[in-house]
Structures are given as structure tokens and as C-alpha cells.
Amino acid sequence: MSEISKSGGLCTQITTVKLSPNNQDEILRLMIERARFMATQPGFVSVNLHRSKDGSHIVNYLQWANLETLAAAHHSPEFRKQWPRFGELVEGIEPYLYDVVHIATDEKPGQKSGGGEPTGRDGAINYALTMETTDESDRHEDHIYRVIELVGSSSQSIEDAINEAVGRAHKTVRNLRWFEVVRTSGHIEQGKVKHYQVTLKVGLTMEDA
């Protein structure tokens, strides 16, 4: 069972996948295959896949030891070459990195949680965290951010283009904290998407002088 803790130091990525209800079963199957592969990579902690009742979305809640090993897993040759069908089926992908800012459970007085802080009944994930609440928490901690703009590209998917941009920036820029998708575009050949391009705004914390 996945556990969430403000002091755990884990890297948390929540990805929302928009899709046609007719494709949800096939996309979920592909995402389960991807999850099994990710579970073999260094730094993996947990992955949870949630399907919407109306069939229009799948949410992937991913926990990793740190951003460095997560980026390495996304850029591994095996991951990048697999599952091209996934990019063809989805209508939109929104992956974001999150900080845990508040936890509430149904734990009874005197009951121990087994070392972590589960996120509700039967360990179900509560997706109340938003970029807005995270930003507000950061402001209370008096962080100063610098914002840079990146453009990632991929022949596989929008998600891969985002990970390509963030992973490449991480090699030369320290203290990356959050990103925002500004624009998505792509190239079409013979009625099929052949290339994805994503423009990002990326925030990084300024170091003390």
C-alpha cells in the first residue's frame, strides 16, 4: 500500500491522462505494462493507477526516491522505445511534480498507522493537492523562484516530450521545483501524429548568496 508523508523526501509525480472512453481499457493495459517496467528501475517506490467512472481519464500516482532516478527511468532506452501505441491513443497528458502539504486520515485515536500516513480508507489516494495549494505553501516558506522556459520534443508522446525537457535541464540546472505546460503542438503526416512539442515554464529555487 502506498503511503504519503510530508517528511518522506520522496519525489511524487501525478499524471492525468485524458482519453476517449472507448479506449480506456486498452490505454489502461498499456499503462499497467509501463508500470511493471518502471517497477524494475532504480529508485522506484510505488505506482497507483486510477480510472474515472465515466471512462474519460486515468490518473497515475507515482512515487520515486528522487528526481534524478525518476528522470533516468523515463530516459532509459527501453522505456523510450516501448509502447508507441500509447501516444497514438491518448488525447492529452498532464504530468506534474507535487509537494505534500496536508494529510488527513480516518485513523482512530490510539491506532497506529504502521510507520506511514495512509491517504484514507483502504489506502486510496486523495487527489486534493493542486498546484495552487503547493504554491501557497511555498510562499509561506519565503522561497524565491527563477522561471525559465523550455521546449521539449518527442516522437513518442507529450509525456515523453515533457520528461525529455525536464531531464535535459536537470543535467545543467539545479533546484528544479515545478513546471507548467504553456503550449503543446505537433507534426502530422498522413493523418497521424508523428512528432510532439511541448513548451514549459519551469521554476527553480534561488540559492542564498
WOGI-V290215 format. One record per pair of residues at least 4 apart in sequence whose C-alpha atoms are under 8 Angstrom apart, sorted by the first residue. I is the first residue (numbers start at 1). J is the second residue. D is the distance in whole Angstrom. If there is no record, write none. Layout:
BEGIN
<<I J D> <I J D>>
END
This chain:
BEGIN
<<1 123 6> <2 46 6> <2 47 8> <2 48 8> <2 118 7> <2 123 7> <3 116 6> <3 117 6> <3 118 5> <3 119 7> <3 123 8> <4 8 7> <4 100 8> <4 103 8> <4 116 7> <4 117 5> <4 118 6> <4 119 7> <5 100 7> <5 103 8> <5 116 7> <5 117 6> <6 99 8> <6 100 5> <6 101 7> <6 102 8> <9 65 8> <9 66 8> <10 63 6> <10 64 6> <10 65 5> <10 66 6> <11 63 6> <11 64 5> <11 65 6> <11 66 5> <11 67 6> <11 97 7> <11 98 8> <12 61 7> <12 62 6> <12 63 5> <12 64 6> <12 97 6> <12 98 6> <12 99 7> <13 61 6> <13 62 5> <13 63 7> <13 95 7> <13 96 6> <13 97 4> <13 98 6> <14 59 7> <14 60 6> <14 61 5> <14 62 6> <14 95 6> <14 96 6> <14 97 7> <14 98 7> <15 59 6> <15 60 5> <15 61 7> <15 93 7> <15 94 5> <15 95 4> <15 96 6> <16 57 7> <16 58 6> <16 59 5> <16 60 6> <16 93 6> <16 94 5> <16 95 6> <17 57 5> <17 58 5> <17 59 6> <17 60 8> <17 90 7> <17 91 8> <17 92 6> <17 93 5> <17 94 6> <18 56 6> <18 57 5> <18 58 7> <18 90 6> <18 91 5> <18 92 5> <18 93 6> <19 23 7> <19 24 7> <19 55 8> <19 56 5> <19 57 6> <19 58 8> <19 89 7> <19 90 5> <19 91 5> <19 92 7> <20 24 7> <20 55 7> <20 56 6> <20 90 8> <20 91 7> <21 54 7> <21 55 4> <21 56 5> <22 55 8> <23 27 6> <23 89 7> <24 28 6> <24 55 6> <24 56 7> <24 57 8> <24 58 8> <25 29 6> <26 30 6> <27 31 6> <27 86 6> <27 89 7> <27 90 8> <28 32 6> <28 51 8> <28 58 7> <29 33 6> <30 34 6> <30 83 7> <30 86 7> <31 35 6> <31 86 8> <32 36 6> <32 49 8> <33 37 6> <34 38 6> <34 79 8> <34 83 8> <35 39 6> <35 47 7> <36 40 7> <37 41 7> <37 79 8> <38 44 7> <38 73 7> <39 44 6> <39 45 8> <39 46 7> <39 47 8> <40 44 7> <41 73 6> <42 69 6> <42 73 8> <43 64 6> <43 65 5> <43 66 7> <43 69 6> <43 70 7> <44 63 7> <44 64 5> <44 65 6> <44 70 8> <45 62 8> <45 63 5> <45 64 5> <45 65 6> <46 62 6> <46 63 5> <46 64 7> <47 60 7> <47 61 6> <47 62 5> <47 63 6> <48 60 6> <48 61 5> <48 62 6> <49 58 7> <49 59 6> <49 60 5> <49 61 6> <50 58 6> <50 59 5> <50 60 7> <51 55 7> <51 57 6> <51 58 4> <51 59 6> <52 56 6> <52 57 5> <52 58 6> <64 69 8> <64 70 6> <65 69 7> <65 70 8> <66 70 6> <67 71 6> <68 72 6> <68 170 8> <69 73 6> <70 74 6> <71 75 6> <71 163 7> <71 166 8> <71 167 5> <72 76 6> <72 167 8> <73 79 7> <74 79 6> <74 80 7> <74 160 8> <74 163 7> <75 79 7> <75 80 6> <75 163 8> <75 164 7> <75 167 8> <76 80 6> <77 81 6> <78 82 6> <80 156 7> <80 160 8> <83 87 8> <84 88 7> <84 156 6> <84 157 8> <85 89 6> <86 90 6> <86 157 8> <87 156 6> <87 157 5> <87 158 7> <88 157 8> <88 192 8> <88 193 7> <92 158 8> <93 158 6> <93 159 6> <94 159 7> <95 159 7> <96 178 7> <96 179 7> <96 180 8> <97 177 8> <97 178 6> <97 179 8> <98 129 8> <98 131 7> <98 134 7> <98 178 8> <99 134 6> <100 129 7> <100 134 8> <101 129 8> <101 133 8> <101 134 7> <101 137 7> <103 117 8> <103 119 7> <104 119 7> <104 120 7> <105 117 7> <105 118 7> <105 119 6> <105 120 5> <105 121 8> <106 120 6> <106 121 7> <107 111 6> <107 112 8> <107 113 7> <113 117 6> <113 118 7> <118 123 5> <118 124 8> <119 123 5> <119 124 6> <119 125 5> <119 126 6> <120 124 6> <120 125 7> <120 126 7> <129 133 7> <129 134 7> <130 134 6> <131 135 6> <132 136 6> <133 137 6> <134 138 6> <135 139 6> <136 140 6> <137 141 7> <138 142 7> <138 143 6> <139 143 6> <143 205 7> <143 206 8> <144 205 6> <144 206 6> <145 203 6> <145 204 5> <145 205 5> <145 206 6> <146 203 6> <146 204 5> <146 205 6> <146 206 6> <147 201 6> <147 202 6> <147 203 5> <147 204 6> <148 201 6> <148 202 5> <148 203 7> <149 199 7> <149 200 6> <149 201 5> <149 202 6> <150 165 6> <150 199 6> <150 200 5> <150 201 6> <150 202 7> <151 165 6> <151 197 7> <151 198 6> <151 199 4> <151 200 6> <152 161 5> <152 162 6> <152 163 8> <152 164 6> <152 165 4> <152 197 6> <152 198 5> <152 199 7> <152 200 8> <153 158 8> <153 160 8> <153 161 4> <153 162 8> <153 164 7> <153 165 8> <153 195 7> <153 196 6> <153 197 4> <153 198 6> <154 158 7> <154 160 6> <154 161 5> <154 164 8> <154 195 6> <154 196 5> <154 197 7> <155 194 6> <155 195 4> <155 196 6> <156 160 6> <156 161 8> <156 195 7> <156 196 7> <157 161 6> <157 195 8> <157 196 6> <158 162 6> <158 184 8> <158 196 6> <158 197 7> <158 198 7> <159 163 6> <160 164 6> <161 165 6> <161 196 7> <161 197 6> <161 198 6> <162 166 6> <162 198 6> <162 200 8> <163 167 6> <164 168 6> <165 169 6> <166 170 6> <167 171 7> <168 172 8> <169 173 6> <170 174 6> <170 176 7> <174 204 7> <175 204 5> <175 205 6> <175 206 8> <176 202 7> <176 203 6> <176 204 4> <176 205 7> <177 202 8> <177 203 6> <177 204 5> <177 205 7> <178 202 6> <178 203 5> <178 204 7> <179 200 6> <179 201 5> <179 202 4> <179 203 6> <180 200 6> <180 201 5> <180 202 6> <181 198 7> <181 199 6> <181 200 5> <181 201 7> <182 198 8> <182 199 5> <182 200 5> <182 201 7> <183 198 6> <183 199 5> <183 200 7> <184 196 7> <184 197 6> <184 198 4> <184 199 6> <185 196 6> <185 197 5> <185 198 6> <186 193 7> <186 194 7> <186 195 5> <186 196 4> <186 197 5> <187 193 6> <187 194 6> <187 195 5> <187 196 7> <188 192 5> <188 193 4> <188 194 6> <188 195 7> <189 193 6> <189 194 6>>
END
